[in-house]
């Protein structure tokens, strides 16, 4: 399980507030379920601080991991940034910005940017 998807959600500041953390805990559970249902790897936990809530996903294929969770990321009102890492630390990475879903349509579109 050398590939990874590292996801960052912006918080209102520092460690976020109780409502943000509760909402993101539910979203994290949904993300863990999506990874398991897709057989894409594992959800390895989260951490909060520095104005971000971060999730750590690992598996054999970063593309499959991201594909399993991408539809869920736009649920956070501040959108999300995910980094798909194609190997161990230091391997090629692609950054994906996922905006919050449009309130009228419920959809969003991601943008990718190679990092290495």
C-alpha positions as MATLAB code, in Angstrom:
seq = 'XXXXXXXXXXXXXXXXXXXXXXXXXXXXXXXXXXXXXXXXXXXXXXXXXXXXXXXXXXXXXXXXXXXXXXXXXXXXXXXXXXXXXXXXXXXXXXXXXXXXXXXXXXXXXXXXXXXX';
ca = [
       0.000    0.000    0.000;
       2.498    2.605   -1.103;
       0.178    5.096   -2.802;
      -1.605    7.769   -0.794;
      -4.328   10.387   -1.023;
      -3.891   13.190    1.481;
      -6.923   15.455    1.847;
      -7.092   18.912    3.439;
     -10.300   20.720    4.381;
     -10.014   24.373    5.479;
     -11.288   25.265    8.949;
     -12.416   28.617   10.326;
      -9.141   28.813   12.234;
      -6.758   26.837   14.422;
      -8.478   23.582   15.264;
     -11.902   24.631   13.920;
     -15.063   24.877   15.960;
     -17.298   22.148   17.401;
     -19.761   22.271   14.493;
     -17.002   21.990   11.888;
     -15.364   19.075   13.695;
     -18.677   17.245   14.098;
     -19.541   17.692   10.419;
     -16.074   16.598    9.304;
     -16.172   13.560   11.613;
     -19.360   12.423    9.829;
     -17.824   13.162    6.421;
     -14.685   11.230    7.433;
     -16.872    8.232    8.274;
     -18.509    8.445    4.854;
     -15.082    8.685    3.195;
     -13.805    5.652    5.143;
     -16.911    3.736    4.054;
     -16.431    4.715    0.408;
     -12.787    3.564    0.450;
     -13.780    0.230    2.001;
     -16.745   -0.282   -0.353;
     -14.529    0.339   -3.385;
     -11.838   -2.004   -2.082;
      -9.410    0.847   -2.772;
      -7.301    0.707    0.379;
      -7.666    2.054    3.885;
      -8.600    5.196    5.771;
      -5.742    5.784    8.205;
      -7.223    8.602   10.263;
      -7.305   12.353   10.559;
      -5.747   15.291   12.351;
      -6.780   18.901   12.873;
      -4.658   21.978   13.416;
      -3.177   24.955   11.668;
      -6.574   25.851   10.199;
      -6.958   22.483    8.415;
      -8.596   19.108    8.921;
      -6.491   16.437    7.217;
      -7.365   12.880    6.178;
      -4.928   10.120    5.274;
      -5.832    7.368    2.789;
      -3.483    4.613    1.617;
      -3.749    1.882   -0.989;
      -2.152    0.299   -4.058;
      -3.594    2.861   -6.531;
      -3.925    6.585   -5.729;
      -6.251    7.063   -8.698;
      -8.673    4.423   -7.443;
      -8.522    5.845   -3.915;
      -9.294    9.352   -5.140;
     -12.039    8.116   -7.451;
     -13.765    6.438   -4.506;
     -13.897    9.640   -2.445;
     -13.961   12.521   -4.930;
     -17.773   12.825   -5.032;
     -17.823   13.275   -1.239;
     -15.177   16.004   -1.013;
     -17.362   18.760   -2.442;
     -19.776   18.377    0.486;
     -17.553   20.577    2.650;
     -18.576   24.240    2.167;
     -14.946   25.332    1.890;
     -14.073   22.700   -0.713;
     -10.990   20.515   -0.344;
      -7.501   19.973   -1.675;
      -6.271   16.431   -2.243;
      -2.777   15.275   -3.084;
      -2.531   11.970   -4.943;
       0.887   10.448   -4.289;
       1.932    7.649   -6.654;
       4.381    5.805   -4.425;
       6.236    6.327   -1.160;
       7.075    9.817    0.142;
       9.066   11.639   -2.520;
       7.209    9.971   -5.421;
       5.260   11.872   -8.088;
       2.274   13.827   -6.762;
      -0.748   15.504   -8.288;
      -2.691   18.185   -6.439;
      -6.455   18.288   -7.003;
      -8.610   21.237   -5.937;
     -12.217   20.260   -5.295;
     -14.540   23.239   -4.864;
     -17.656   23.034   -2.741;
     -20.720   21.814   -4.592;
     -22.814   24.494   -6.246;
     -25.854   24.960   -4.013;
     -28.202   25.129   -7.002;
     -26.950   22.070   -8.894;
     -25.168   20.017   -6.217;
     -22.180   19.557   -8.532;
     -18.555   20.675   -8.634;
     -15.618   20.178  -10.957;
     -12.075   19.351   -9.848;
      -8.849   20.800  -11.192;
      -5.550   18.852  -11.211;
      -2.009   20.218  -10.993;
       1.140   18.040  -11.097;
       3.434   18.742   -8.143;
       6.480   16.647   -9.046;
];
